[in-house]
Amino acid sequence: MRILMVYPETPGTFWSLNHVLRLVRKRSAYPPLGLLTVAAMLPADWEVKLVDMNVERLTYDHMDWADYVMVSGMIVHKVGIHAVVERCRRLSKPVIAGGPLFATDHASFPDIHHFVLGEAEDLMAELVEDMRAGKVKHTYSAPERPDITRVPIPRWDLIDLRNYLTMPVQFSRGCPFDCEFCDIVVMYGHLPRTKTTEQLIAELDALHRHGWKDMVFLVDDNFIGNKKAAKALLPAIIEWRRSAGSKIGFVTEASVNLADDMEFCELMVEAGFKRVFVGFETPSIESLIECRKMQNTRRDLVQSVKRLQSTGLEVMGGFIVGFDHDAADIFRRQFEFIQRSGVVTAMVGLLGALPGTKLHRRLASEGRLIDAYYTGDNMDSTALNFHPKMDRELLVDGYRSLVKSLYEPGTYYERARTFLRNSRARGPKMRMSRSSLEGLLKSIWLLGIWHRGRLAYWRFCAATLLWRPRQFQVAMRLSLIGLHFRRIANSL
Protein backbone atom coordinates (compact mmCIF):
# COMPACT_ATOMS: atom_id res chain seq x y z
CA MET A 1 0.00 0.00 0.00
CA ARG A 2 1.28 3.46 -0.90
CA ILE A 3 0.24 6.30 1.39
CA LEU A 4 0.85 9.95 0.57
CA MET A 5 0.53 12.31 3.51
CA VAL A 6 -0.02 15.98 2.66
CA TYR A 7 0.21 19.00 4.92
CA PRO A 8 -0.98 22.25 3.32
CA GLU A 9 0.93 25.51 3.23
CA THR A 10 0.48 27.71 6.31
CA PRO A 11 -0.55 31.30 5.55
CA GLY A 12 1.62 34.13 6.83
CA THR A 13 0.43 34.60 10.43
CA PHE A 14 1.85 35.66 13.78
CA TRP A 15 3.26 32.19 14.52
CA SER A 16 4.36 31.28 10.97
CA LEU A 17 7.57 33.33 11.41
CA ASN A 18 7.78 33.44 7.63
CA HIS A 19 9.59 36.80 7.66
CA VAL A 20 12.38 35.26 9.74
CA LEU A 21 12.68 31.80 8.21
CA ARG A 22 14.55 32.82 5.10
CA LEU A 23 17.07 34.77 7.19
CA VAL A 24 18.02 31.61 9.10
CA ARG A 25 17.81 29.32 6.03
CA LYS A 26 14.72 27.43 7.21
CA ARG A 27 11.54 26.71 5.27
CA SER A 28 8.99 26.22 8.04
CA ALA A 29 8.62 26.83 11.74
CA TYR A 30 7.44 23.28 12.62
CA PRO A 31 6.82 19.97 10.85
CA PRO A 32 3.35 18.33 10.99
CA LEU A 33 3.58 16.28 14.20
CA GLY A 34 0.12 14.74 13.77
CA LEU A 35 0.87 13.22 10.37
CA LEU A 36 4.30 12.01 11.49
CA THR A 37 2.66 10.27 14.44
CA VAL A 38 -0.11 8.69 12.35
CA ALA A 39 2.54 7.48 9.89
CA ALA A 40 4.12 5.54 12.76
CA MET A 41 0.78 3.74 13.31
CA LEU A 42 0.64 2.40 9.75
CA PRO A 43 1.92 -1.11 8.91
CA ALA A 44 5.69 -1.31 8.61
CA ASP A 45 5.50 -2.87 5.14
CA TRP A 46 3.47 0.05 3.68
CA GLU A 47 5.27 2.73 1.72
CA VAL A 48 4.72 6.20 3.15
CA LYS A 49 5.72 9.60 1.82
CA LEU A 50 5.04 12.96 3.43
CA VAL A 51 4.78 16.22 1.49
CA ASP A 52 4.84 19.31 3.69
CA MET A 53 3.80 22.04 1.26
CA ASN A 54 5.61 24.58 3.42
CA VAL A 55 8.82 22.85 2.38
CA GLU A 56 8.21 21.39 -1.08
CA ARG A 57 5.69 21.45 -3.93
CA LEU A 58 3.00 18.81 -4.24
CA THR A 59 3.58 17.36 -7.70
CA TYR A 60 1.69 15.15 -10.14
CA ASP A 61 4.25 12.40 -9.52
CA HIS A 62 3.48 12.45 -5.80
CA MET A 63 -0.23 12.10 -6.48
CA ASP A 64 0.14 9.48 -9.20
CA TRP A 65 2.25 7.28 -6.91
CA ALA A 66 -0.30 7.12 -4.08
CA ASP A 67 -3.09 4.63 -3.39
CA TYR A 68 -4.52 6.89 -0.68
CA VAL A 69 -3.90 10.52 0.26
CA MET A 70 -4.06 11.44 3.93
CA VAL A 71 -4.47 15.15 4.75
CA SER A 72 -4.45 17.02 8.02
CA GLY A 73 -4.41 20.59 9.23
CA MET A 74 -5.80 23.25 11.51
CA ILE A 75 -8.52 25.83 10.89
CA VAL A 76 -6.01 28.20 9.31
CA HIS A 77 -5.34 25.56 6.63
CA LYS A 78 -8.95 25.31 5.44
CA VAL A 79 -8.44 27.04 2.08
CA GLY A 80 -5.25 25.11 1.40
CA ILE A 81 -6.88 21.77 2.13
CA HIS A 82 -9.76 22.53 -0.24
CA ALA A 83 -7.16 23.08 -2.97
CA VAL A 84 -5.41 19.77 -2.21
CA VAL A 85 -8.72 17.89 -2.18
CA GLU A 86 -9.66 19.36 -5.56
CA ARG A 87 -6.39 18.10 -7.05
CA CYS A 88 -7.09 14.65 -5.62
CA ARG A 89 -10.62 14.70 -7.02
CA ARG A 90 -9.37 15.44 -10.54
CA LEU A 91 -7.01 12.44 -10.30
CA SER A 92 -9.61 10.18 -8.62
CA LYS A 93 -7.39 9.73 -5.56
CA PRO A 94 -9.27 8.80 -2.38
CA VAL A 95 -8.67 11.22 0.50
CA ILE A 96 -8.69 10.36 4.21
CA ALA A 97 -8.82 13.47 6.39
CA GLY A 98 -8.13 13.93 10.08
CA GLY A 99 -6.81 16.46 12.56
CA PRO A 100 -8.07 19.52 14.47
CA LEU A 101 -9.78 21.16 11.48
CA PHE A 102 -12.00 18.17 10.79
CA ALA A 103 -12.76 17.34 14.43
CA THR A 104 -15.23 20.24 14.58
CA ASP A 105 -15.84 21.23 10.95
CA HIS A 106 -15.77 18.16 8.69
CA ALA A 107 -19.20 19.04 7.29
CA SER A 108 -17.54 21.88 5.35
CA PHE A 109 -15.75 19.34 3.13
CA PRO A 110 -18.39 17.53 1.05
CA ASP A 111 -15.74 16.42 -1.48
CA ILE A 112 -13.91 14.37 1.17
CA HIS A 113 -15.45 10.94 1.57
CA HIS A 114 -13.43 9.54 4.49
CA PHE A 115 -12.84 11.15 7.90
CA VAL A 116 -11.01 10.17 11.07
CA LEU A 117 -12.63 12.42 13.66
CA GLY A 118 -10.85 13.15 16.90
CA GLU A 119 -7.86 11.25 18.24
CA ALA A 120 -6.75 8.42 15.98
CA GLU A 121 -5.02 5.92 18.27
CA ASP A 122 -8.04 3.65 18.84
CA LEU A 123 -9.22 3.93 15.23
CA MET A 124 -6.14 3.08 13.20
CA ALA A 125 -6.39 -0.71 13.37
CA GLU A 126 -9.93 -0.66 11.92
CA LEU A 127 -8.98 1.93 9.31
CA VAL A 128 -5.96 -0.08 8.18
CA GLU A 129 -8.04 -3.25 7.76
CA ASP A 130 -10.67 -1.36 5.74
CA MET A 131 -7.96 0.18 3.53
CA ARG A 132 -6.55 -3.29 2.84
CA ALA A 133 -10.05 -4.48 1.90
CA GLY A 134 -10.77 -1.39 -0.19
CA LYS A 135 -13.84 -0.67 1.93
CA VAL A 136 -13.01 2.53 3.80
CA LYS A 137 -15.99 3.96 5.67
CA HIS A 138 -17.11 7.57 5.58
CA THR A 139 -16.45 8.27 9.26
CA TYR A 140 -14.29 6.79 11.99
CA SER A 141 -14.92 8.25 15.44
CA ALA A 142 -13.81 6.84 18.78
CA PRO A 143 -16.39 6.92 21.59
CA GLU A 144 -13.70 7.39 24.26
CA ARG A 145 -10.43 9.28 24.56
CA PRO A 146 -7.42 7.03 23.99
CA ASP A 147 -4.67 6.09 26.39
CA ILE A 148 -1.73 8.05 24.96
CA THR A 149 0.87 5.85 26.61
CA ARG A 150 0.46 3.71 23.47
CA VAL A 151 1.39 6.51 21.05
CA PRO A 152 4.42 5.54 18.94
CA ILE A 153 7.48 7.66 18.27
CA PRO A 154 6.82 9.93 15.24
CA ARG A 155 8.36 8.99 11.88
CA TRP A 156 11.12 11.61 11.84
CA ASP A 157 12.71 9.76 8.92
CA LEU A 158 9.94 11.08 6.63
CA ILE A 159 11.22 14.67 6.79
CA ASP A 160 14.48 16.56 6.48
CA LEU A 161 14.86 18.11 9.92
CA ARG A 162 17.16 20.79 8.53
CA ASN A 163 14.16 22.51 6.92
CA TYR A 164 12.60 23.40 10.27
CA LEU A 165 13.18 25.96 12.98
CA THR A 166 11.78 23.92 15.89
CA MET A 167 10.76 20.31 16.47
CA PRO A 168 7.41 19.53 18.16
CA VAL A 169 6.96 16.86 20.83
CA GLN A 170 3.80 16.13 22.82
CA PHE A 171 3.66 15.02 26.46
CA SER A 172 -0.01 15.56 27.36
CA ARG A 173 -3.47 16.21 25.90
CA GLY A 174 -6.31 18.05 27.58
CA CYS A 175 -6.72 20.99 29.95
CA PRO A 176 -8.49 21.18 33.34
CA PHE A 177 -9.86 24.67 32.69
CA ASP A 178 -13.00 25.70 30.82
CA CYS A 179 -12.35 28.92 28.86
CA GLU A 180 -15.45 29.73 26.82
CA PHE A 181 -13.58 30.55 23.59
CA CYS A 182 -11.18 27.56 23.61
CA ASP A 183 -11.66 24.39 21.56
CA ILE A 184 -8.93 22.36 23.28
CA VAL A 185 -11.34 20.80 25.76
CA VAL A 186 -13.74 20.09 22.88
CA MET A 187 -11.07 18.02 21.13
CA TYR A 188 -9.11 16.58 24.08
CA GLY A 189 -11.26 16.90 27.20
CA HIS A 190 -10.81 18.36 30.68
CA LEU A 191 -8.78 15.49 32.13
CA PRO A 192 -5.14 15.85 31.00
CA ARG A 193 -3.71 12.55 29.81
CA THR A 194 0.06 12.14 29.71
CA LYS A 195 2.62 9.90 28.14
CA THR A 196 5.02 8.14 30.47
CA THR A 197 8.32 9.77 31.35
CA GLU A 198 10.08 6.92 29.54
CA GLN A 199 8.03 7.59 26.39
CA LEU A 200 8.92 11.26 26.29
CA ILE A 201 12.62 10.56 26.86
CA ALA A 202 12.52 7.96 24.08
CA GLU A 203 11.07 10.59 21.71
CA LEU A 204 13.83 13.03 22.64
CA ASP A 205 16.37 10.26 22.09
CA ALA A 206 14.94 9.63 18.63
CA LEU A 207 15.26 13.30 17.72
CA HIS A 208 18.80 13.34 19.11
CA ARG A 209 19.73 10.30 17.00
CA HIS A 210 18.36 12.03 13.91
CA GLY A 211 20.76 14.89 14.57
CA TRP A 212 18.45 17.48 16.12
CA LYS A 213 20.33 19.92 18.38
CA ASP A 214 18.13 22.99 18.68
CA MET A 215 14.77 23.95 20.24
CA VAL A 216 11.92 21.53 20.94
CA PHE A 217 8.35 22.82 21.31
CA LEU A 218 6.51 20.76 23.91
CA VAL A 219 3.14 21.33 22.27
CA ASP A 220 0.94 20.54 25.28
CA ASP A 221 -1.83 23.12 25.52
CA ASN A 222 -1.16 23.29 29.25
CA PHE A 223 2.09 21.68 30.35
CA ILE A 224 1.01 21.81 34.00
CA GLY A 225 -2.49 20.49 33.35
CA ASN A 226 -1.27 17.33 35.09
CA LYS A 227 1.32 18.95 37.32
CA LYS A 228 2.32 15.78 39.14
CA ALA A 229 3.27 14.04 35.89
CA ALA A 230 5.04 17.12 34.54
CA LYS A 231 7.03 17.53 37.74
CA ALA A 232 8.16 13.90 37.54
CA LEU A 233 9.24 14.45 33.94
CA LEU A 234 11.59 17.38 34.57
CA PRO A 235 14.33 15.52 36.53
CA ALA A 236 14.32 12.86 33.82
CA ILE A 237 14.91 15.53 31.15
CA ILE A 238 17.72 17.02 33.24
CA GLU A 239 19.41 13.63 33.50
CA TRP A 240 18.80 12.87 29.81
CA ARG A 241 20.39 16.13 28.66
CA ARG A 242 23.41 15.39 30.85
CA SER A 243 23.86 11.75 29.79
CA ALA A 244 23.16 12.41 26.09
CA GLY A 245 25.30 15.53 26.01
CA SER A 246 22.39 17.31 24.33
CA LYS A 247 22.04 21.08 24.11
CA ILE A 248 18.36 20.86 23.11
CA GLY A 249 16.23 23.59 24.70
CA PHE A 250 12.48 23.72 25.24
CA VAL A 251 9.50 26.02 24.82
CA THR A 252 5.99 25.16 25.95
CA GLU A 253 2.55 26.51 26.95
CA ALA A 254 1.13 26.71 30.46
CA SER A 255 -1.56 28.41 32.50
CA VAL A 256 -0.62 31.41 34.62
CA ASN A 257 -0.78 29.42 37.88
CA LEU A 258 2.65 28.13 36.88
CA ALA A 259 3.89 31.27 38.69
CA ASP A 260 2.57 29.85 41.99
CA ASP A 261 5.22 27.11 42.06
CA MET A 262 8.70 28.59 41.90
CA GLU A 263 10.34 25.22 42.58
CA PHE A 264 8.64 23.85 39.47
CA CYS A 265 9.83 26.85 37.43
CA GLU A 266 13.39 26.38 38.68
CA LEU A 267 13.27 22.75 37.57
CA MET A 268 11.99 23.81 34.15
CA VAL A 269 14.89 26.20 33.72
CA GLU A 270 17.40 23.58 34.85
CA ALA A 271 15.88 21.15 32.31
CA GLY A 272 16.51 23.65 29.49
CA PHE A 273 13.13 25.37 29.22
CA LYS A 274 13.68 28.87 27.88
CA ARG A 275 10.24 30.18 26.97
CA VAL A 276 6.64 29.61 28.04
CA PHE A 277 3.47 30.85 26.37
CA VAL A 278 0.71 31.95 28.76
CA GLY A 279 -2.85 32.93 27.87
CA PHE A 280 -3.43 36.19 29.76
CA GLU A 281 -6.24 37.29 27.41
CA THR A 282 -7.12 40.60 29.11
CA PRO A 283 -6.46 42.81 32.15
CA SER A 284 -10.25 43.28 32.48
CA ILE A 285 -11.59 41.19 35.38
CA GLU A 286 -15.13 41.48 33.97
CA SER A 287 -14.01 40.04 30.63
CA LEU A 288 -12.05 37.23 32.31
CA ILE A 289 -15.17 36.25 34.27
CA GLU A 290 -17.23 36.46 31.07
CA CYS A 291 -14.97 33.96 29.26
CA ARG A 292 -14.69 31.75 32.36
CA LYS A 293 -10.93 32.16 32.67
CA MET A 294 -11.23 32.22 36.43
CA GLN A 295 -7.64 31.09 37.03
CA ASN A 296 -6.52 34.55 35.86
CA THR A 297 -8.81 36.54 38.15
CA ARG A 298 -7.29 35.63 41.51
CA ARG A 299 -3.92 37.26 41.05
CA ASP A 300 -1.87 40.26 40.02
CA LEU A 301 -1.04 39.27 36.44
CA VAL A 302 1.91 41.65 36.09
CA GLN A 303 3.51 40.21 39.24
CA SER A 304 2.87 36.69 37.93
CA VAL A 305 4.80 37.54 34.77
CA LYS A 306 7.67 39.00 36.77
CA ARG A 307 7.86 35.92 38.99
CA LEU A 308 8.20 33.69 35.95
CA GLN A 309 10.75 35.99 34.34
CA SER A 310 12.82 36.07 37.54
CA THR A 311 13.43 32.33 37.27
CA GLY A 312 14.93 32.74 33.80
CA LEU A 313 11.85 31.97 31.72
CA GLU A 314 10.85 34.27 28.88
CA VAL A 315 7.09 34.75 29.03
CA MET A 316 5.21 34.95 25.74
CA GLY A 317 1.59 35.99 26.01
CA GLY A 318 -1.77 35.60 24.32
CA PHE A 319 -4.22 38.53 24.49
CA ILE A 320 -7.74 39.02 23.16
CA VAL A 321 -9.96 42.04 22.49
CA GLY A 322 -13.63 41.86 21.56
CA PHE A 323 -15.21 40.45 24.72
CA ASP A 324 -18.71 41.69 25.53
CA HIS A 325 -17.43 43.44 28.67
CA ASP A 326 -14.58 45.23 26.88
CA ALA A 327 -15.00 49.00 27.19
CA ALA A 328 -13.51 51.57 24.83
CA ASP A 329 -10.41 51.87 27.04
CA ILE A 330 -9.45 48.20 26.60
CA PHE A 331 -6.87 48.97 23.92
CA ARG A 332 -5.02 51.37 26.21
CA ARG A 333 -5.24 48.92 29.11
CA GLN A 334 -3.90 46.05 27.02
CA PHE A 335 -1.02 48.19 25.79
CA GLU A 336 -0.10 49.33 29.29
CA PHE A 337 -0.27 45.79 30.71
CA ILE A 338 1.94 44.34 27.98
CA GLN A 339 4.52 47.12 28.26
CA ARG A 340 4.66 47.05 32.08
CA SER A 341 5.01 43.28 32.27
CA GLY A 342 7.69 42.98 29.59
CA VAL A 343 5.85 40.31 27.57
CA VAL A 344 7.97 40.85 24.46
CA THR A 345 6.17 38.34 22.24
CA ALA A 346 2.59 39.50 22.68
CA MET A 347 0.11 37.76 20.39
CA VAL A 348 -2.94 40.04 20.42
CA GLY A 349 -5.95 38.82 18.49
CA LEU A 350 -9.61 39.51 17.93
CA LEU A 351 -12.01 37.19 19.69
CA GLY A 352 -13.21 34.44 17.36
CA ALA A 353 -16.05 31.97 17.79
CA LEU A 354 -14.45 28.59 17.04
CA PRO A 355 -16.79 25.78 15.96
CA GLY A 356 -17.77 23.49 18.82
CA THR A 357 -16.90 25.92 21.62
CA LYS A 358 -19.24 27.23 24.28
CA LEU A 359 -18.71 30.71 22.86
CA HIS A 360 -19.88 29.55 19.43
CA ARG A 361 -23.01 27.97 20.91
CA ARG A 362 -23.80 31.04 23.03
CA LEU A 363 -23.43 33.48 20.17
CA ALA A 364 -25.51 31.23 17.92
CA SER A 365 -28.29 31.13 20.53
CA GLU A 366 -28.16 34.93 20.75
CA GLY A 367 -28.38 35.27 16.96
CA ARG A 368 -25.00 37.00 16.82
CA LEU A 369 -23.02 34.69 14.51
CA ILE A 370 -22.32 36.29 11.14
CA ASP A 371 -20.83 33.22 9.49
CA ALA A 372 -19.93 29.83 10.91
CA TYR A 373 -16.67 29.98 8.92
CA TYR A 374 -13.69 31.27 10.86
CA THR A 375 -10.28 31.68 9.23
CA GLY A 376 -8.32 30.47 12.26
CA ASP A 377 -6.13 33.58 12.12
CA ASN A 378 -7.23 35.75 15.03
CA MET A 379 -5.10 38.59 13.68
CA ASP A 380 -7.28 38.72 10.57
CA SER A 381 -9.32 41.86 11.25
CA THR A 382 -11.61 41.12 8.29
CA ALA A 383 -12.74 37.78 9.70
CA LEU A 384 -14.68 38.80 12.83
CA ASN A 385 -17.38 36.13 12.70
CA PHE A 386 -19.92 37.55 15.15
CA HIS A 387 -21.62 40.81 16.07
CA PRO A 388 -19.61 42.32 18.96
CA LYS A 389 -21.16 44.44 21.70
CA MET A 390 -18.61 47.19 20.96
CA ASP A 391 -19.11 49.13 17.73
CA ARG A 392 -17.51 46.94 15.08
CA GLU A 393 -15.55 49.73 13.43
CA LEU A 394 -14.26 50.96 16.78
CA LEU A 395 -13.18 47.41 17.71
CA VAL A 396 -11.33 46.71 14.48
CA ASP A 397 -9.68 50.13 14.31
CA GLY A 398 -8.68 49.95 17.98
CA TYR A 399 -7.28 46.48 17.48
CA ARG A 400 -5.18 47.46 14.48
CA SER A 401 -3.85 50.51 16.28
CA LEU A 402 -2.97 48.44 19.38
CA VAL A 403 -0.98 45.83 17.46
CA LYS A 404 0.88 48.39 15.38
CA SER A 405 1.76 50.38 18.51
CA LEU A 406 3.06 47.28 20.27
CA TYR A 407 5.45 46.47 17.43
CA GLU A 408 6.72 49.95 16.72
CA PRO A 409 10.52 49.72 17.18
CA GLY A 410 10.64 52.06 20.17
CA THR A 411 7.90 50.33 22.17
CA TYR A 412 9.11 46.85 21.19
CA TYR A 413 12.68 47.43 22.35
CA GLU A 414 11.43 49.14 25.51
CA ARG A 415 9.42 46.00 26.29
CA ALA A 416 12.45 43.83 25.58
CA ARG A 417 14.54 45.91 27.98
CA THR A 418 11.88 45.45 30.67
CA PHE A 419 12.06 41.69 30.20
CA LEU A 420 15.86 41.66 30.37
CA ARG A 421 15.76 43.70 33.59
CA ASN A 422 13.29 41.28 35.16
CA SER A 423 15.04 38.14 33.93
CA ARG A 424 18.10 36.28 35.10
CA ALA A 425 20.42 34.56 32.63
CA ARG A 426 20.08 31.04 34.03
CA GLY A 427 19.90 27.45 32.91
CA PRO A 428 22.02 25.57 30.40
CA LYS A 429 23.33 27.51 27.45
CA MET A 430 21.87 26.81 24.02
CA ARG A 431 24.04 26.22 20.98
CA MET A 432 24.32 28.89 18.30
CA SER A 433 23.86 27.12 14.98
CA ARG A 434 25.52 28.40 11.85
CA SER A 435 22.17 29.30 10.29
CA SER A 436 21.14 31.22 13.42
CA LEU A 437 24.43 33.12 13.38
CA GLU A 438 23.89 33.98 9.71
CA GLY A 439 20.37 35.15 10.53
CA LEU A 440 21.63 37.43 13.25
CA LEU A 441 24.25 38.92 10.95
CA LYS A 442 21.61 39.56 8.29
CA SER A 443 19.33 41.11 10.90
CA ILE A 444 22.05 43.60 11.84
CA TRP A 445 21.98 44.88 8.26
CA LEU A 446 18.19 44.93 8.08
CA LEU A 447 17.47 46.38 11.52
CA GLY A 448 20.57 48.47 12.02
CA ILE A 449 20.98 49.99 8.57
CA TRP A 450 18.09 49.35 6.20
CA HIS A 451 14.89 49.60 8.27
CA ARG A 452 13.19 52.44 10.07
CA GLY A 453 13.87 52.17 13.78
CA ARG A 454 17.59 51.69 13.37
CA LEU A 455 18.40 54.20 16.12
CA ALA A 456 16.21 52.34 18.65
CA TYR A 457 17.88 49.10 17.55
CA TRP A 458 21.42 50.36 18.15
CA ARG A 459 20.43 51.81 21.51
CA PHE A 460 19.00 48.45 22.50
CA CYS A 461 22.15 46.62 21.39
CA ALA A 462 24.46 49.07 23.17
CA ALA A 463 22.46 49.00 26.42
CA THR A 464 22.41 45.19 26.42
CA LEU A 465 26.16 44.92 25.81
CA LEU A 466 26.87 47.49 28.51
CA TRP A 467 24.53 46.33 31.26
CA ARG A 468 23.54 42.74 30.43
CA PRO A 469 26.21 41.18 28.20
CA ARG A 470 25.25 37.62 29.25
CA GLN A 471 21.81 38.22 27.74
CA PHE A 472 23.06 39.59 24.43
CA GLN A 473 22.25 36.42 22.46
CA VAL A 474 18.67 36.50 23.80
CA ALA A 475 18.40 40.20 22.93
CA MET A 476 19.53 39.59 19.35
CA ARG A 477 17.02 36.75 18.94
CA LEU A 478 14.25 39.05 20.16
CA SER A 479 15.38 41.71 17.70
CA LEU A 480 15.25 39.22 14.84
CA ILE A 481 11.77 37.83 15.55
CA GLY A 482 10.57 41.37 16.23
CA LEU A 483 11.14 42.04 12.53
CA HIS A 484 8.56 39.35 11.69
CA PHE A 485 6.02 40.68 14.19
CA ARG A 486 6.45 44.23 12.91
CA ARG A 487 5.77 43.17 9.34
CA ILE A 488 2.70 41.20 10.39
CA ALA A 489 1.44 44.21 12.37
CA ASN A 490 2.01 46.56 9.44
CA SER A 491 0.02 44.23 7.15
CA LEU A 492 -3.17 44.55 9.23
Buried (B, 14 or more C-beta within 10 A) or exposed (E): BEBBBBBBBBBBBBBBBBBBBEBBBBBBBBBBBBBBBBBBBBEEEBEBBBBBBBBEEBEEEBBEBBBBBBBBBBBBBBEBBBEBBEBBBEEEBBBBBBBBBBBBBBEBBEEBBBBBBBBBBBBBEBBBEBBEEEEBEEEBEBEEBBEBEEBBBBBBBBBBBEBBBBBBBBBBBBBBBBBBBBBBBBBBBEEBBBBBBEBBBBBBBBBBEEEBBBBBBBBBBBBBBBBEBBBEBBEBBBEBBEEBEBBBBBBBBBBBBBBBBEEBBBBBBBBBBBBBBBBBBBBBEEBBBBBBBEBBEEBEBBEBBBBBBBBBBBBBBBBBBBBBBBEEEBBEBBBEBBBBBBBBBBBBBBBBBBBBBBBBBBBEEEEBBEEEEBBBBBBBBEBBBBEBBBEBEEBBEBBBEBBBBBBBBEBBBBBBBBBBEBBBBBBBEBEBBEBBEEBBEBBBEBBBEEBEBBEBBBBBBEBBEEEBEEBBBBBBBBBBBBBBBBBBBEEB
